[in-house]
Amino acid sequence: IFFMLFAGIMNHAGITDYIARKFVTLKIAKGRPYVLMLLLCLAMIAIEMFVSITAAVMIMYPLTFEICRLYDVKPGEKWVTLMCLGILWTGSMSFLILPFKTVPALMLRLYGDLSGGATIDYVPYFIVTITGTICVVATFLLFCRFIAKPDVTKLKQDLSIRGTEKLSNYQRFILGY
């Protein structure tokens, strides 16, 4: 429930708008919609590693919808649907990266119980989960690029003039809190 409130406060304070403007004005993402999609997936991985998937989605979906608003991409268009699915898919895999979270810890414990006390070393576990997450993101981007082929012409616009605002004191307080 805390993250629902946190996501709502971030949206209300305009922090999501600020972050979305930062994403679309990054040099690497300007005019490159698939790089923007990669950045959104990487942001999902970064957020999801430290909070639950529900909380991460509640942060990433408004961010994605704000990017859609900036580019005038309407809800229901193919790109929006694919990006929402990609965020979920990426989050469901990246949730397993850190073994001390609830589900991975439970899986490791059950494996130990069912195998008669065998353990899984953390280094190979990290290698497998990080490799799996990279494969999921790469598969998602390749699927979008070559099979689903959403219309990304709107996402090729240069929106550099919209990313110049600074965080207000209120927004800094919310982020620091």
PASEBA-1860 file (N, C-alpha, C; in nm, 3 decimals):
! residues 177
1> IFFMLFAG> 0.084/-0.119/0.000/0.000/0.000/0.000/0.088/0.125/0.000 ~ 0.202/0.117/0.069/0.291/0.233/0.073/0.331/0.277/-0.067 ~ 0.365/0.179/-0.154/0.410/0.217/-0.287/0.297/0.268/-0.374 ~ 0.175/0.228/-0.348/0.062/0.288/-0.418/0.053/0.436/-0.383 ~ 0.065/0.465/-0.255/0.065/0.604/-0.212/0.185/0.679/-0.268 ~ 0.301/0.617/-0.263/0.422/0.680/-0.313/0.410/0.711/-0.462 ~ 0.360/0.615/-0.541/0.343/0.637/-0.684/0.241/0.748/-0.710 ~ 0.133/0.750/-0.633/0.033/0.856/-0.648/0.088/0.993/-0.613
9> IMNHAGIT> 0.168/0.999/-0.509/0.229/1.127/-0.470/0.328/1.172/-0.575 ~ 0.406/1.078/-0.629/0.502/1.114/-0.736/0.429/1.170/-0.857 ~ 0.319/1.108/-0.894/0.241/1.157/-1.008/0.182/1.293/-0.979 ~ 0.124/1.308/-0.862/0.060/1.435/-0.826/0.162/1.549/-0.816 ~ 0.280/1.520/-0.768/0.383/1.622/-0.752/0.451/1.658/-0.884 ~ 0.427/1.580/-0.988/0.489/1.608/-1.118/0.627/1.547/-1.135 ~ 0.665/1.460/-1.044/0.796/1.398/-1.055/0.801/1.302/-1.173 ~ 0.693/1.231/-1.197/0.686/1.142/-1.312/0.703/1.221/-1.441
17> DYIARKFV> 0.640/1.338/-1.449/0.655/1.423/-1.567/0.802/1.463/-1.586 ~ 0.866/1.501/-1.478/1.006/1.543/-1.483/1.095/1.429/-1.532 ~ 1.075/1.310/-1.476/1.157/1.194/-1.515/1.132/1.158/-1.662 ~ 1.006/1.164/-1.704/0.973/1.134/-1.844/1.042/1.234/-1.938 ~ 1.040/1.362/-1.901/1.109/1.463/-1.985/1.259/1.436/-1.990 ~ 1.316/1.392/-1.879/1.458/1.359/-1.877/1.488/1.241/-1.969 ~ 1.401/1.140/-1.967/1.420/1.024/-2.054/1.419/1.065/-2.201 ~ 1.320/1.142/-2.242/1.306/1.174/-2.384/1.407/1.278/-2.432
25> TLKIAKGR> 1.471/1.349/-2.341/1.570/1.448/-2.383/1.713/1.397/-2.370 ~ 1.732/1.274/-2.327/1.866/1.217/-2.324/1.921/1.209/-2.466 ~ 2.047/1.244/-2.484/2.107/1.242/-2.617/2.095/1.105/-2.683 ~ 2.116/1.002/-2.604/2.115/0.866/-2.659/1.976/0.824/-2.708 ~ 1.871/0.883/-2.653/1.735/0.842/-2.686/1.668/0.930/-2.791 ~ 1.722/1.047/-2.818/1.659/1.139/-2.912/1.647/1.076/-3.051 ~ 1.523/1.065/-3.096/1.498/1.012/-3.230/1.523/0.863/-3.245 ~ 1.543/0.794/-3.135/1.572/0.650/-3.138/1.474/0.577/-3.046
33> PYVLMLLL> 1.359/0.541/-3.099/1.254/0.482/-3.015/1.292/0.350/-2.949 ~ 1.373/0.270/-3.015/1.409/0.142/-2.954/1.512/0.159/-2.843 ~ 1.591/0.262/-2.850/1.681/0.295/-2.738/1.598/0.344/-2.620 ~ 1.494/0.424/-2.649/1.403/0.469/-2.543/1.336/0.349/-2.476 ~ 1.295/0.251/-2.555/1.234/0.130/-2.499/1.335/0.054/-2.413 ~ 1.459/0.047/-2.459/1.564/-0.018/-2.380/1.585/0.054/-2.248 ~ 1.586/0.186/-2.252/1.605/0.264/-2.129/1.490/0.241/-2.031 ~ 1.368/0.232/-2.083/1.254/0.203/-1.995/1.267/0.064/-1.933
41> CLAMIAIE> 1.312/-0.033/-2.010/1.332/-0.168/-1.956/1.442/-0.168/-1.850 ~ 1.551/-0.094/-1.876/1.659/-0.086/-1.778/1.613/-0.016/-1.650 ~ 1.530/0.085/-1.666/1.475/0.153/-1.547/1.387/0.057/-1.468 ~ 1.311/-0.024/-1.538/1.228/-0.124/-1.470/1.314/-0.223/-1.393 ~ 1.424/-0.266/-1.455/1.514/-0.359/-1.387/1.571/-0.294/-1.261 ~ 1.616/-0.171/-1.273/1.677/-0.102/-1.160/1.578/-0.084/-1.046 ~ 1.455/-0.046/-1.079/1.354/-0.026/-0.974/1.311/-0.159/-0.916 ~ 1.288/-0.256/-1.004/1.231/-0.383/-0.963/1.325/-0.466/-0.877
49> MFVSITAA> 1.454/-0.446/-0.891/1.548/-0.522/-0.809/1.534/-0.489/-0.660 ~ 1.480/-0.371/-0.629/1.477/-0.327/-0.490/1.337/-0.317/-0.430 ~ 1.233/-0.324/-0.512/1.097/-0.322/-0.461/1.020/-0.436/-0.527 ~ 0.896/-0.453/-0.490/0.816/-0.560/-0.549/0.777/-0.523/-0.691 ~ 0.733/-0.622/-0.765/0.696/-0.598/-0.904/0.575/-0.506/-0.913 ~ 0.483/-0.518/-0.819/0.365/-0.431/-0.819/0.405/-0.286/-0.800 ~ 0.493/-0.261/-0.706/0.538/-0.124/-0.682/0.615/-0.069/-0.802 ~ 0.699/-0.152/-0.862/0.775/-0.107/-0.979/0.683/-0.074/-1.096
57> VMIMYPLT> 0.582/-0.155/-1.116/0.486/-0.128/-1.224/0.410/0.001/-1.196 ~ 0.376/0.024/-1.070/0.302/0.147/-1.034/0.388/0.271/-1.054 ~ 0.518/0.255/-1.059/0.607/0.367/-1.088/0.631/0.377/-1.239 ~ 0.650/0.262/-1.304/0.688/0.264/-1.446/0.571/0.292/-1.540 ~ 0.451/0.245/-1.510/0.339/0.271/-1.600/0.308/0.420/-1.614 ~ 0.296/0.495/-1.504/0.274/0.639/-1.522/0.388/0.707/-1.597 ~ 0.510/0.660/-1.578/0.623/0.714/-1.652/0.607/0.687/-1.801 ~ 0.569/0.566/-1.835/0.546/0.530/-1.975/0.431/0.611/-2.034
65> FEICRLYD> 0.323/0.627/-1.959/0.209/0.704/-2.010/0.242/0.852/-2.025 ~ 0.329/0.904/-1.940/0.372/1.043/-1.955/0.458/1.060/-2.080 ~ 0.543/0.963/-2.107/0.622/0.967/-2.232/0.529/0.962/-2.351 ~ 0.425/0.881/-2.343/0.325/0.875/-2.451/0.257/1.011/-2.468 ~ 0.225/1.076/-2.358/0.162/1.208/-2.367/0.256/1.310/-2.431 ~ 0.383/1.305/-2.395/0.480/1.398/-2.452/0.492/1.381/-2.604 ~ 0.486/1.257/-2.649/0.499/1.229/-2.792/0.364/1.224/-2.863 ~ 0.257/1.248/-2.792/0.122/1.242/-2.848/0.087/1.103/-2.902
73> VKPGEKWV> 0.131/1.002/-2.828/0.095/0.863/-2.859/-0.027/0.832/-2.773 ~ -0.133/0.788/-2.837/-0.259/0.764/-2.767/-0.261/0.629/-2.697 ~ -0.325/0.623/-2.579/-0.341/0.492/-2.513/-0.416/0.397/-2.605 ~ -0.372/0.274/-2.608/-0.433/0.175/-2.696/-0.356/0.154/-2.825 ~ -0.265/0.244/-2.857/-0.181/0.222/-2.975/-0.087/0.106/-2.947 ~ -0.041/0.044/-3.053/0.039/-0.077/-3.042/0.165/-0.057/-2.957 ~ 0.232/0.058/-2.972/0.355/0.082/-2.898/0.329/0.085/-2.747 ~ 0.222/0.148/-2.707/0.189/0.157/-2.564/0.162/0.018/-2.507
81> TLMCLGIL> 0.084/-0.059/-2.578/0.052/-0.195/-2.533/0.178/-0.280/-2.522 ~ 0.261/-0.274/-2.624/0.384/-0.352/-2.622/0.478/-0.306/-2.510 ~ 0.487/-0.176/-2.488/0.576/-0.127/-2.384/0.527/-0.169/-2.245 ~ 0.396/-0.167/-2.225/0.341/-0.213/-2.097/0.369/-0.361/-2.076 ~ 0.354/-0.441/-2.180/0.385/-0.583/-2.170/0.535/-0.605/-2.148 ~ 0.617/-0.526/-2.216/0.761/-0.537/-2.199/0.805/-0.502/-2.059 ~ 0.742/-0.402/-1.999/0.773/-0.364/-1.862/0.738/-0.480/-1.767 ~ 0.622/-0.541/-1.788/0.584/-0.655/-1.703/0.677/-0.773/-1.723
89> WTGSMSFL> 0.711/-0.802/-1.846/0.797/-0.916/-1.877/0.937/-0.896/-1.819 ~ 0.990/-0.776/-1.838/1.121/-0.744/-1.783/1.119/-0.749/-1.631 ~ 1.015/-0.695/-1.572/1.004/-0.695/-1.426/0.990/-0.834/-1.368 ~ 0.917/-0.919/-1.436/0.898/-1.054/-1.383/1.028/-1.133/-1.384 ~ 1.117/-1.103/-1.477/1.247/-1.172/-1.479/1.346/-1.106/-1.384 ~ 1.348/-0.973/-1.383/1.446/-0.904/-1.298/1.412/-0.918/-1.150 ~ 1.291/-0.958/-1.119/1.251/-0.980/-0.980/1.336/-1.089/-0.916 ~ 1.387/-1.179/-0.997/1.461/-1.293/-0.945/1.610/-1.265/-0.925
97> ILPFKTVP> 1.659/-1.150/-0.969/1.804/-1.125/-0.966/1.861/-1.130/-0.825 ~ 1.799/-1.061/-0.733/1.852/-1.059/-0.596/1.792/-1.175/-0.517 ~ 1.876/-1.265/-0.467/1.825/-1.386/-0.403/1.765/-1.367/-0.265 ~ 1.778/-1.249/-0.206/1.725/-1.230/-0.072/1.583/-1.176/-0.072 ~ 1.523/-1.155/-0.191/1.382/-1.116/-0.195/1.296/-1.238/-0.169 ~ 1.170/-1.217/-0.145/1.081/-1.324/-0.098/1.076/-1.445/-0.191 ~ 1.041/-1.426/-0.317/1.022/-1.540/-0.408/1.154/-1.612/-0.436 ~ 1.263/-1.543/-0.470/1.388/-1.617/-0.491/1.435/-1.690/-0.365
105> ALMLRLYG> 1.419/-1.627/-0.249/1.460/-1.693/-0.125/1.377/-1.818/-0.100 ~ 1.248/-1.808/-0.128/1.161/-1.924/-0.113/1.200/-2.035/-0.210 ~ 1.229/-1.998/-0.335/1.270/-2.098/-0.434/1.401/-2.166/-0.393 ~ 1.496/-2.088/-0.346/1.624/-2.146/-0.304/1.606/-2.238/-0.183 ~ 1.519/-2.197/-0.092/1.493/-2.279/0.026/1.424/-2.410/-0.013 ~ 1.325/-2.401/-0.100/1.255/-2.522/-0.145/1.349/-2.614/-0.220 ~ 1.436/-2.558/-0.301/1.534/-2.640/-0.372/1.621/-2.715/-0.272 ~ 1.665/-2.643/-0.169/1.747/-2.707/-0.067/1.674/-2.820/0.004
113> DLSGGATI> 1.547/-2.796/0.037/1.468/-2.899/0.106/1.443/-3.020/0.016 ~ 1.408/-2.996/-0.109/1.375/-3.106/-0.201/1.498/-3.183/-0.247 ~ 1.613/-3.118/-0.246/1.735/-3.186/-0.294/1.816/-3.249/-0.181 ~ 1.762/-3.247/-0.063/1.832/-3.309/0.048/1.942/-3.222/0.107 ~ 1.927/-3.091/0.098/2.023/-3.001/0.161/2.122/-2.936/0.066 ~ 2.110/-2.961/-0.062/2.201/-2.897/-0.159/2.175/-2.747/-0.162 ~ 2.277/-2.672/-0.191/2.265/-2.527/-0.198/2.303/-2.478/-0.337 ~ 2.264/-2.357/-0.366/2.300/-2.293/-0.493/2.393/-2.177/-0.459
121> DYVPYFIV> 2.508/-2.176/-0.522/2.603/-2.067/-0.501/2.547/-1.939/-0.561 ~ 2.574/-1.826/-0.494/2.518/-1.699/-0.538/2.578/-1.648/-0.669 ~ 2.706/-1.669/-0.692/2.768/-1.618/-0.815/2.705/-1.682/-0.939 ~ 2.697/-1.815/-0.947/2.628/-1.873/-1.064/2.481/-1.830/-1.073 ~ 2.418/-1.816/-0.957/2.278/-1.771/-0.956/2.266/-1.633/-1.020 ~ 2.354/-1.540/-0.978/2.353/-1.406/-1.037/2.379/-1.411/-1.187 ~ 2.474/-1.489/-1.228/2.508/-1.499/-1.372/2.388/-1.548/-1.452 ~ 2.322/-1.650/-1.400/2.205/-1.706/-1.472/2.090/-1.606/-1.476
129> TITGTICV> 2.060/-1.542/-1.364/1.946/-1.450/-1.363/1.974/-1.323/-1.442 ~ 2.094/-1.272/-1.435/2.127/-1.152/-1.514/2.128/-1.185/-1.662 ~ 2.184/-1.300/-1.699/2.183/-1.342/-1.839/2.039/-1.362/-1.887 ~ 1.957/-1.423/-1.804/1.816/-1.441/-1.840/1.744/-1.309/-1.859 ~ 1.772/-1.213/-1.772/1.709/-1.082/-1.783/1.753/-1.011/-1.910 ~ 1.882/-1.018/-1.942/1.932/-0.958/-2.066/1.866/-1.023/-2.187 ~ 1.851/-1.154/-2.183/1.785/-1.226/-2.293/1.639/-1.184/-2.307 ~ 1.571/-1.165/-2.195/1.431/-1.122/-2.199/1.419/-0.984/-2.264
137> VATFLLFC> 1.504/-0.891/-2.223/1.499/-0.755/-2.280/1.534/-0.760/-2.428 ~ 1.638/-0.833/-2.464/1.677/-0.843/-2.606/1.567/-0.907/-2.689 ~ 1.505/-1.012/-2.637/1.396/-1.078/-2.709/1.277/-0.984/-2.726 ~ 1.246/-0.910/-2.621/1.135/-0.814/-2.629/1.163/-0.708/-2.736 ~ 1.282/-0.651/-2.735/1.314/-0.547/-2.833/1.317/-0.602/-2.976 ~ 1.372/-0.721/-2.993/1.374/-0.783/-3.126/1.232/-0.817/-3.173 ~ 1.150/-0.866/-3.082/1.011/-0.894/-3.115/0.940/-0.767/-3.162 ~ 0.960/-0.659/-3.088/0.896/-0.532/-3.125/0.947/-0.482/-3.260
145> RFIAKPDV> 1.077/-0.490/-3.279/1.138/-0.433/-3.400/1.102/-0.511/-3.526 ~ 1.106/-0.645/-3.518/1.096/-0.724/-3.639/0.965/-0.801/-3.656 ~ 0.890/-0.821/-3.551/0.766/-0.898/-3.564/0.644/-0.809/-3.542 ~ 0.634/-0.745/-3.426/0.516/-0.663/-3.395/0.516/-0.533/-3.475 ~ 0.631/-0.473/-3.495/0.651/-0.351/-3.573/0.549/-0.240/-3.540 ~ 0.554/-0.189/-3.416/0.463/-0.079/-3.383/0.504/0.048/-3.457 ~ 0.409/0.138/-3.474/0.439/0.266/-3.538/0.516/0.353/-3.440 ~ 0.642/0.379/-3.471/0.727/0.458/-3.381/0.764/0.593/-3.441
153> TKLKQDLS> 0.693/0.634/-3.545/0.729/0.761/-3.610/0.712/0.880/-3.515 ~ 0.611/0.877/-3.430/0.592/0.987/-3.334/0.706/0.993/-3.234 ~ 0.764/0.878/-3.203/0.871/0.872/-3.104/1.005/0.919/-3.159 ~ 1.010/0.950/-3.286/1.134/0.999/-3.346/1.145/1.151/-3.343 ~ 1.045/1.218/-3.285/1.048/1.364/-3.274/1.157/1.407/-3.177 ~ 1.207/1.529/-3.197/1.304/1.587/-3.104/1.228/1.673/-3.005 ~ 1.228/1.634/-2.878/1.156/1.706/-2.773/1.252/1.776/-2.678 ~ 1.366/1.821/-2.726/1.470/1.874/-2.638/1.427/2.000/-2.564
161> IRGTEKLS> 1.333/2.078/-2.615/1.294/2.201/-2.547/1.210/2.175/-2.423 ~ 1.153/2.055/-2.411/1.064/2.026/-2.299/1.136/1.973/-2.175 ~ 1.263/1.948/-2.182/1.332/1.886/-2.070/1.415/1.982/-1.988 ~ 1.387/2.111/-1.998/1.476/2.209/-1.935/1.431/2.250/-1.795 ~ 1.313/2.211/-1.751/1.265/2.252/-1.619/1.344/2.183/-1.509 ~ 1.353/2.248/-1.396/1.421/2.194/-1.279/1.317/2.142/-1.179 ~ 1.362/2.058/-1.088/1.274/2.012/-0.982/1.246/2.126/-0.886 ~ 1.121/2.137/-0.844/1.085/2.238/-0.745/1.129/2.189/-0.607
169> NYQRFILG> 1.125/2.277/-0.510/1.161/2.239/-0.373/1.067/2.130/-0.321 ~ 0.939/2.141/-0.355/0.842/2.040/-0.314/0.877/1.903/-0.373 ~ 0.912/1.901/-0.502/0.948/1.775/-0.567/1.075/1.716/-0.506 ~ 1.172/1.799/-0.475/1.294/1.751/-0.410/1.262/1.694/-0.273 ~ 1.172/1.759/-0.200/1.132/1.709/-0.069/1.068/1.573/-0.081 ~ 0.977/1.556/-0.178/0.910/1.427/-0.198/1.011/1.318/-0.233 ~ 1.105/1.347/-0.322/1.206/1.247/-0.359/1.298/1.214/-0.242 ~ 1.331/1.313/-0.162/1.419/1.291/-0.048/1.350/1.218/0.066
177> Y> 1.219/1.230/0.071/1.144/1.168/0.178/1.141/1.019/0.155
END
